[in-house]
Amino acid sequence: MKYIDEFQDPELARRLLDDIHATATRPWALMEVCGGQTHTIIRHGIDQLLPGEVELIHGPGCPVCVTPLEVIDKALEIAARPGVIFCSFGDMLRVPGTDRDLFRVRSEGGDVRVVYSPLDALKIAQQNPDREVVFFGIGFETTAPPNAMTVYQARKLGIRNFSLLVSHVRVPPAIEAIMTSPSCRVQAFLAAGHVCSVMGIAEYPDLAERFQVPIVVTGFEPLDILEGIRRTVRQLERGEHIVENAYPRAVRAEGNPAAQAMLADVFEVTDRSWRGIGVIPASGWRLSERYREYDAEHRFSVENITTREPAACRSGEVLQGLLKPHECEAFGTTCTPRTPLGATMVSSEGACAAYYLYRRLGTTPTPQEASPVA
């Protein structure tokens, strides 16, 4: 298949669903670890078309959502400083900190700019040598290479007024944290194809073996998701626990060696705090000693940050897969995209945003309303 519409073919979707229905004989709980996959699932009603034995649990796969509140507050503090141009992707501007967001900082006079690439921020630094330019670098293994490349370029070109506020996280340690949690119900994982396109699948076989869970790498279109579920359910029914690549058009076993080399040069692995979850050992990156001068936290000495999560926000439970968004008392009432309590309601990959956008308010739609190829 060559075209996107082929990955939304109704007849092929029915065949895959029929296979899943025929295969599943016992209750199984699968977790997708990607916010993009969550939105596909909710948008097309895939979870509602599966047999009752198969439950999909939404994992901490939204990079904006897992960025810790402390880092958000540091970003807000830096962005409000005179002489700073703070650059970010647009999805971070509405993410609430303790008492404001980047939109509020901008309305109060901060120079906050939306860019479409970290290299845009580097260009702004070149054009404004008398200003400090900071790029907010967040995300999983997918967005880390371009951010690493930008710091590499800044050093190579001798651009000293550029820095990176880093909050990069890694998927495999998060899977381990989920599986070792006392409340874990997950029996298999749908792994994020874009992450594996960078890092490959070398870290997953050990996880599959240690925790006896199937891990299937999948894409983001409806048929990608259904094929990933089909393979996962077949493994579970057979008592298998191996890593399968159901996204070979984008993922190679070895990943992208050039991107991995850039990451190894610019970053080093560190413990990271995940919003709503806590600290996960070796789950993130920070700038290595060679590039430490480009670390915004180091450059601006941002310390003594006091954070305060809204008491009514249960996004941490949503991120851990313990709660569906519409099961939160604040969902759709005091917490909406216009008045968000947490990042899961405003991020384009957040589970709460998906449930709100596609009107998943706790009611059961008719079969016509829940179509994998709508």
C-alpha positions as CSV (number, residue, x, y, z in Angstrom):
1,M,0.0,0.0,0.0
2,K,1.3,3.4,-1.0
3,Y,-1.3,6.0,0.0
4,I,-2.8,7.1,3.3
5,D,-6.4,6.3,2.3
6,E,-5.4,2.7,1.8
7,F,-4.6,2.5,5.5
8,Q,-8.2,3.6,6.2
9,D,-9.8,1.0,3.9
10,P,-13.2,-0.1,5.5
11,E,-13.0,-3.6,4.1
12,L,-9.5,-4.3,5.3
13,A,-10.5,-2.9,8.7
14,R,-13.5,-5.3,8.9
15,R,-11.2,-8.2,8.1
16,L,-8.7,-7.3,10.8
17,L,-11.5,-6.8,13.3
18,D,-13.1,-10.1,12.4
19,D,-9.7,-11.8,13.0
20,I,-9.3,-10.1,16.4
21,H,-12.9,-11.1,17.4
22,A,-12.2,-14.7,16.4
23,T,-8.9,-14.8,18.2
24,A,-9.7,-13.3,21.6
25,T,-11.0,-15.8,24.0
26,R,-9.9,-14.2,27.3
27,P,-9.7,-10.7,28.8
28,W,-6.5,-8.9,27.7
29,A,-5.3,-5.4,28.6
30,L,-3.1,-3.7,26.0
31,M,-1.3,-0.3,26.4
32,E,-0.5,2.0,23.5
33,V,2.5,4.2,24.4
34,C,1.9,7.0,22.0
35,G,-0.4,10.0,22.1
36,G,-0.7,10.0,18.4
37,Q,-2.0,6.4,18.5
38,T,-4.4,7.3,21.3
39,H,-5.9,10.0,19.1
40,T,-6.3,7.6,16.2
41,I,-8.0,5.1,18.5
42,I,-10.5,7.6,19.9
43,R,-11.1,9.5,16.7
44,H,-12.0,6.3,14.8
45,G,-13.7,4.5,17.7
46,I,-11.3,1.5,17.4
47,D,-11.5,0.7,21.1
48,Q,-15.3,0.5,20.8
49,L,-15.2,-1.9,17.9
50,L,-12.9,-4.4,19.6
51,P,-14.3,-7.5,21.3
52,G,-15.2,-7.1,25.0
53,E,-12.2,-9.2,25.9
54,V,-9.7,-6.6,24.6
55,E,-9.2,-3.4,26.6
56,L,-6.9,-0.6,25.4
57,I,-5.2,1.4,28.2
58,H,-3.8,4.8,27.3
59,G,-0.2,5.2,28.4
60,P,2.1,8.1,29.1
61,G,2.8,8.7,25.4
62,C,2.2,12.4,25.2
63,P,5.5,14.3,25.4
64,V,3.9,17.6,26.4
65,C,1.8,15.9,29.1
66,V,4.7,14.2,30.8
67,T,6.9,17.3,31.0
68,P,7.1,17.9,34.7
69,L,5.5,21.0,36.3
70,E,8.8,22.1,37.7
71,V,10.3,22.4,34.1
72,I,7.1,24.2,32.9
73,D,7.6,26.7,35.8
74,K,11.3,27.1,34.9
75,A,10.3,27.8,31.3
76,L,7.9,30.5,32.5
77,E,10.5,32.1,34.7
78,I,13.1,32.2,32.0
79,A,10.6,33.5,29.4
80,A,9.6,36.4,31.6
81,R,13.1,37.7,32.0
82,P,14.2,40.9,30.1
83,G,16.4,40.3,27.1
84,V,15.2,36.7,26.5
85,I,13.5,35.5,23.4
86,F,11.8,32.2,24.4
87,C,11.0,29.9,21.5
88,S,8.7,26.9,21.6
89,F,6.4,24.7,19.5
90,G,2.9,25.9,19.7
91,D,1.5,23.1,21.8
92,M,3.4,24.2,24.9
93,L,1.9,27.7,25.1
94,R,-1.3,26.6,26.7
95,V,0.2,24.1,29.1
96,P,-0.6,25.3,32.6
97,G,2.2,25.9,35.1
98,T,1.6,26.5,38.8
99,D,-0.1,29.9,38.2
100,R,0.2,30.9,34.5
101,D,1.2,29.7,31.1
102,L,3.4,30.9,28.2
103,F,0.4,32.8,26.7
104,R,0.1,34.7,29.9
105,V,3.8,35.5,30.0
106,R,3.6,36.8,26.4
107,S,0.6,39.0,27.3
108,E,2.6,40.4,30.2
109,G,5.4,41.5,27.8
110,G,7.6,38.4,27.5
111,D,9.0,37.8,24.1
112,V,7.6,34.3,23.5
113,R,7.7,33.0,19.9
114,V,6.2,29.9,18.2
115,V,8.7,28.2,15.9
116,Y,8.4,25.1,13.7
117,S,11.9,23.8,14.1
118,P,14.7,24.3,16.7
119,L,16.8,25.6,13.8
120,D,14.3,28.5,13.5
121,A,15.3,29.4,17.1
122,L,19.0,29.2,16.2
123,K,18.4,31.5,13.3
124,I,16.6,34.0,15.6
125,A,19.7,33.9,17.8
126,Q,21.9,34.7,14.8
127,Q,19.7,37.6,14.0
128,N,19.6,38.9,17.6
129,P,23.2,38.7,18.9
130,D,22.3,41.1,21.8
131,R,19.5,38.8,23.1
132,E,19.5,35.4,24.8
133,V,17.4,32.9,22.8
134,V,16.1,29.8,24.5
135,F,14.4,26.9,22.8
136,F,12.1,24.6,24.9
137,G,13.3,21.1,23.9
138,I,10.8,18.5,25.0
139,G,9.7,15.1,23.7
140,F,10.6,11.5,23.3
141,E,13.3,9.9,21.2
142,T,11.6,11.3,18.1
143,T,12.3,15.0,18.7
144,A,15.6,14.6,20.5
145,P,17.8,14.3,17.4
146,P,16.9,17.6,15.8
147,N,17.3,19.4,19.1
148,A,20.7,17.7,19.5
149,M,21.6,18.7,16.0
150,T,20.7,22.3,16.8
151,V,23.0,22.5,19.8
152,Y,25.7,20.8,17.8
153,Q,25.3,23.5,15.1
154,A,25.3,26.3,17.6
155,R,28.6,25.1,19.0
156,K,30.1,24.6,15.5
157,L,29.0,28.1,14.4
158,G,30.1,29.7,17.6
159,I,26.6,31.0,18.5
160,R,26.8,31.8,22.2
161,N,23.5,33.4,22.8
162,F,21.5,30.2,22.2
163,S,20.5,27.7,24.8
164,L,18.2,24.7,25.2
165,L,15.8,24.0,28.1
166,V,15.8,20.2,28.0
167,S,13.1,17.9,29.0
168,H,13.6,14.8,26.9
169,V,12.4,11.4,28.0
170,R,12.9,7.8,26.8
171,V,10.2,5.2,26.3
172,P,11.9,1.9,27.4
173,P,12.4,3.0,31.0
174,A,8.8,4.1,31.2
175,I,7.6,0.7,30.1
176,E,9.8,-0.8,32.9
177,A,8.3,1.6,35.4
178,I,4.8,0.7,34.3
179,M,5.4,-3.0,34.6
180,T,7.0,-2.8,38.1
181,S,4.1,-0.6,39.4
182,P,1.9,-2.5,42.0
183,S,-1.2,-1.3,40.2
184,C,-0.1,-2.5,36.7
185,R,-2.7,-4.4,34.6
186,V,-0.9,-4.1,31.3
187,Q,-0.3,-7.4,29.5
188,A,1.1,-6.2,26.2
189,F,2.3,-3.0,24.5
190,L,1.8,-1.3,21.2
191,A,5.1,0.5,20.7
192,A,5.4,3.9,19.0
193,G,6.6,3.5,15.4
194,H,8.2,7.0,15.2
195,V,10.3,6.4,18.3
196,C,11.5,3.0,16.9
197,S,12.3,4.6,13.6
198,V,15.0,6.6,15.4
199,M,16.2,4.1,18.1
200,G,15.3,0.8,16.5
201,I,14.0,-2.1,18.6
202,A,17.2,-3.3,20.4
203,E,16.0,-2.2,23.8
204,Y,12.6,-4.0,23.6
205,P,13.4,-7.8,23.6
206,D,14.8,-7.7,27.1
207,L,11.7,-6.0,28.4
208,A,9.5,-8.5,26.6
209,E,11.4,-11.4,28.1
210,R,11.7,-10.0,31.6
211,F,8.1,-9.0,32.0
212,Q,6.6,-11.7,29.7
213,V,4.8,-9.2,27.6
214,P,4.3,-9.0,23.8
215,I,5.6,-5.7,22.3
216,V,4.4,-4.9,18.8
217,V,5.7,-1.8,17.0
218,T,2.9,-0.1,15.2
219,G,2.1,3.0,13.1
220,F,-0.6,5.6,13.4
221,E,-3.3,4.9,10.8
222,P,-6.4,2.9,11.7
223,L,-5.1,-0.3,9.9
224,D,-1.7,0.1,11.5
225,I,-3.4,0.1,14.9
226,L,-5.6,-2.8,14.1
227,E,-2.8,-4.9,12.8
228,G,-0.8,-4.1,15.9
229,I,-3.7,-5.2,18.1
230,R,-4.2,-8.4,16.0
231,R,-0.6,-9.4,16.3
232,T,-0.6,-8.6,20.1
233,V,-3.8,-10.6,20.8
234,R,-2.4,-13.6,18.8
235,Q,0.7,-13.6,20.9
236,L,-1.2,-13.4,24.2
237,E,-3.5,-16.2,23.2
238,R,-0.5,-18.4,22.3
239,G,1.4,-17.5,25.4
240,E,4.2,-15.8,23.5
241,H,6.1,-12.6,24.4
242,I,8.3,-11.4,21.6
243,V,8.9,-8.1,19.8
244,E,7.3,-7.8,16.4
245,N,7.7,-5.0,13.9
246,A,4.3,-4.3,12.3
247,Y,5.6,-1.0,10.9
248,P,8.3,-2.1,8.5
249,R,7.7,0.8,6.0
250,A,9.2,3.2,8.5
251,V,11.1,1.1,11.2
252,R,14.3,-0.9,10.7
253,A,15.6,-3.1,13.5
254,E,18.7,-0.9,13.9
255,G,16.8,2.4,13.7
256,N,18.7,5.5,12.5
257,P,22.4,5.2,13.3
258,A,23.2,8.8,12.3
259,A,20.5,10.1,14.7
260,Q,21.7,7.8,17.5
261,A,25.3,9.0,17.0
262,M,24.1,12.7,17.3
263,L,22.2,11.9,20.5
264,A,25.2,10.1,22.0
265,D,27.5,13.1,21.3
266,V,25.2,15.9,22.6
267,F,23.2,14.2,25.3
268,E,23.8,11.9,28.2
269,V,21.2,9.6,30.0
270,T,19.9,10.9,33.3
271,D,17.0,10.3,35.7
272,R,13.9,12.3,34.7
273,S,10.7,13.3,36.5
274,W,7.5,12.6,34.6
275,R,4.5,14.8,35.3
276,G,1.9,12.8,37.2
277,I,4.2,9.8,37.6
278,G,7.4,10.8,39.4
279,V,11.1,10.2,38.8
280,I,12.0,7.3,36.5
281,P,15.6,6.2,36.6
282,A,17.6,6.7,33.4
283,S,14.5,7.8,31.6
284,G,15.7,11.0,30.0
285,W,18.5,13.0,28.5
286,R,20.4,16.1,29.5
287,L,23.1,18.0,27.7
288,S,26.5,16.3,28.1
289,E,29.4,18.1,29.7
290,R,30.8,19.0,26.4
291,Y,27.7,21.1,25.6
292,R,26.7,22.1,29.1
293,E,27.2,25.8,28.3
294,Y,24.1,25.5,26.1
295,D,21.9,24.3,29.0
296,A,19.4,27.0,29.8
297,E,18.9,25.7,33.3
298,H,22.6,26.0,33.9
299,R,22.9,29.4,32.1
300,F,20.0,31.1,33.9
301,S,20.5,29.4,37.3
302,V,16.8,28.6,37.6
303,E,16.4,27.4,41.2
304,N,14.0,27.5,44.2
305,I,11.0,26.7,42.0
306,T,7.9,25.9,44.1
307,T,5.2,24.0,42.2
308,R,1.6,23.3,43.0
309,E,-0.6,20.9,41.0
310,P,-4.4,21.6,41.0
311,A,-6.0,19.4,43.5
312,A,-8.9,18.5,41.2
313,C,-6.6,17.4,38.3
314,R,-6.2,13.7,37.9
315,S,-4.1,13.7,34.8
316,G,-1.4,11.7,36.6
317,E,-3.8,8.8,36.9
318,V,-4.7,9.2,33.2
319,L,-1.1,9.2,32.2
320,Q,-0.5,5.9,34.2
321,G,-3.5,4.3,32.5
322,L,-5.4,4.0,35.9
323,L,-8.2,6.3,34.8
324,K,-10.0,7.1,31.6
325,P,-10.3,10.9,31.0
326,H,-14.1,11.0,31.2
327,E,-13.9,9.3,34.7
328,C,-12.3,12.4,36.1
329,E,-14.9,14.6,37.9
330,A,-13.4,17.8,36.4
331,F,-13.4,16.5,32.8
332,G,-15.5,18.7,30.5
333,T,-16.7,20.9,33.4
334,T,-14.0,22.8,35.3
335,C,-11.3,21.3,32.9
336,T,-11.7,22.1,29.2
337,P,-9.3,23.1,26.4
338,R,-10.1,26.7,27.3
339,T,-9.7,26.3,31.0
340,P,-7.3,23.3,31.3
341,L,-6.2,22.0,34.7
342,G,-3.5,19.8,33.2
343,A,-1.5,19.3,30.0
344,T,-3.5,16.2,29.0
345,M,-6.4,18.5,28.1
346,V,-4.5,20.9,25.9
347,S,-1.8,18.9,24.1
348,S,-2.6,17.7,20.6
349,E,-1.5,14.2,21.8
350,G,-3.2,14.3,25.2
351,A,-5.8,11.6,26.1
352,C,-8.1,14.1,27.7
353,A,-8.0,16.3,24.7
354,A,-8.9,13.4,22.4
355,Y,-11.8,12.4,24.6
356,Y,-13.1,16.0,24.6
357,L,-12.5,16.7,20.9
358,Y,-14.2,13.5,19.8
359,R,-17.0,13.8,22.3
360,R,-16.1,10.7,24.3
361,L,-18.0,11.8,27.3
362,G,-18.8,8.5,28.9
363,T,-21.8,7.6,26.7
364,T,-21.8,4.6,24.3
365,P,-22.1,5.7,20.7
366,T,-24.1,3.8,18.1
367,P,-22.2,1.6,15.6
368,Q,-22.6,4.3,13.0
369,E,-20.8,6.8,15.3
370,A,-17.9,4.5,16.0
371,S,-16.3,3.6,12.7
372,P,-12.6,2.9,12.3
373,V,-12.6,4.6,8.9
374,A,-14.9,7.6,9.7
